[in-house]
Amino acid sequence: MPGRRLGRKGYADGASGYPMTRLDDHAKACAKYQAAPNPAAYGSAREDGLRSYCTFERGWAEGRAGNTYYGVCRPEEEQAFLPAYRDGLRLHEVEDAFEAAQGALSSAEARIENREDKLEAKQKELRGEGLTHEERDRIGDRIQEVRGEIRDARRNARDARDALDRAEWYVRRVRRELSGRYPV
């Protein structure tokens, strides 16, 4: 990989917070073209990129996005970066939990609706004419099963609503706690 291009890669990797081991990936790509990267050029450019990465603002943004921190900042830079990263990650995690709870509730509600439709269809089928006693018994048994499935889905929906309420409470709490330090 030509030096200038590798320098741009090094800067971009540093600005993205990648560890120096990322050079190994570039070396593999270069090997396909019988080229070898220049570790010194890459490392120097990566260090320049890290200066834009290892900031308080970027720590917050990286945490909010749920990105992994690879421990690439120097100790003096980490003093600003790491607390902001942890706070951003904390907010990201409670918001993720909130979204998961919303999804669980939506899923449970959809299951209730699906089972209620199934129950209605089976009840209509049971009212049909020309059914044998065995067919009526089989349909009646299925109706009882579907009613049980509806009870289970409603219980799941109640649990999901409770989880959603808790998750929403945590999101509000964490946002309130962080609102003085960050743009939440």
N, C-alpha and C positions, 0 to 999 in steps of 0.2 A: 504494500500500500504506500503510495507516495507520501513523503513527509508532510506536506501541507494538508492533505486529506486526513492523515492520521492525527495531525494537530487539531483539526476541527473535531474529529471523533473524540480525542482526549478531552477537549474543552466541553463538548456536549455531554460526555460521560461524567465529567466532574460536576457540571451544572445540574446533572440528574441525580447526583449522589451515589454513583456506582463505585464499587471498590476497584482497586488497581488490578484485581484478578480479571476484570473485564477485558484487559489487554489480551488475555489468553483466547477469548472468543474472536477477537480481531486477528490474532495470529493464525488461527485456524482458517479464517476466511481468506487471509493473505496467502496461505500455503497453497490454496487451489490455483493461484496464479504465479506460483513459484516466487513469491515475494516474502520478505520478512519485515515486520514492523520495527520501528526504532523506539525502544522503550523509553529512552531519555526524552525524546520529542513528545511522545504520548504523555509521559508523566508530568512534564512541565506544563503542557496545555491542560491536562486534567487538574493540576493544582490551581491554575487560573480559573477554571470552571468551578472548582470547589469554593472559591471565595464568594461566588454569587449564590451558591447553594447553602453554605453554612451560616445562615442569618436567622434571626428571630422570626422574620416574616415567612421565610421559606420553611422553617421548622413547623410553624403553624399550618401552612398550606399542605405540606407533606403529610402531617398527621391527619388533617381533615380529609385528605384523599385516601387515607388508609394505607399509604405506601410504607414499605419497609425501610428502616434506617440501618445502614450497614456500618455505622461507627466510623465514618470517614472524616469527620470534622476534627480539627485539632482541639485539644482541651480548652483553650481560651475561647474558641468559637463555639464549642459545645455548651458552654455556660449559658449562652443566649439561645442556641438552637434547640437543645434537648428539652428544656422545660416547655417551650412552645410546641415542640413536636408531640410530647406526651399529652399535653392538654388537647391538641387537635385530634390526636388518636383517640383519646377518651370520648370526645364529642362524636367522632366518627362511629365508635363502637356503640354508643347508646342510640344514635340515630339508625344504625344498622339493625339493632334489636327492635326498635320501633317499627321499621319497615318489615322485618320478619314477622312481627306480631300482626301487623296489618294484613300481610299475606296469609297468615294462618287463619285469621278471622274470615277473610274473603273466601278461602278454601272451604272452611266449615259451612259458611252460609250457602255457597254453591252446592255443597253436598246435601244440605237440607232441602234446597230447592229441587235438586235432582231426584232425591228420594220421595219428596212430596208428589212430584210429577209421576214417578213410578207407582206410588200408592194409588193415585187417582186413576191411572191406567188399569191397574189390577182390579180396583173396585168396579170400574166400568166393565172390565172383562167378566167379572163375577156376575154382573147383572145380565149378561148375555143369555140368550136362549139356546136351548139344545145341549147344555152341558151335562155330562154324566156326574154322578156323585163323586167319583174319584177326581175328576177334573175340578169340581167345586172345592173339594178338600185340598187339592194341590194348590189352587189359587188362594184359598183361605190361609193355608200355611205360609205361602209367600207373602201375603198381606201382613201377617203377624211378624215375619222376618223384617219386612220393610219398615214397619212401625218401630221395631227395635233399633233399626239402623237410624231412623229419624231421631229417636231418643238419644242415641249415642252422638249423633251429629250435633244435636242441640246442646248436649253437655260439653262437647268439644268447642262449640261456639261460645258458650259461657266462659269456659277456661281461656279461650283466645281473647275474649273481651277483657277479662281480668288482666291477662298478660299485656294487652295493648294499653290499658289504663296505667299499669305499673311502668311500662316503657315510656309512655307519654310523660308521666310524672318525672322520671329520671332525666328525660331530654330537657324538660323545663328547668329542672334543678341544675343540671350541668351548664346549660346556656346562661342561666342567671348568675351562676358562680363565675363563669368565664367572661361575662359581658363587659366587665370593666377593663379587661386586658386585650380583648380580641374583637374583631368585627363578627359577632355571631348573629 
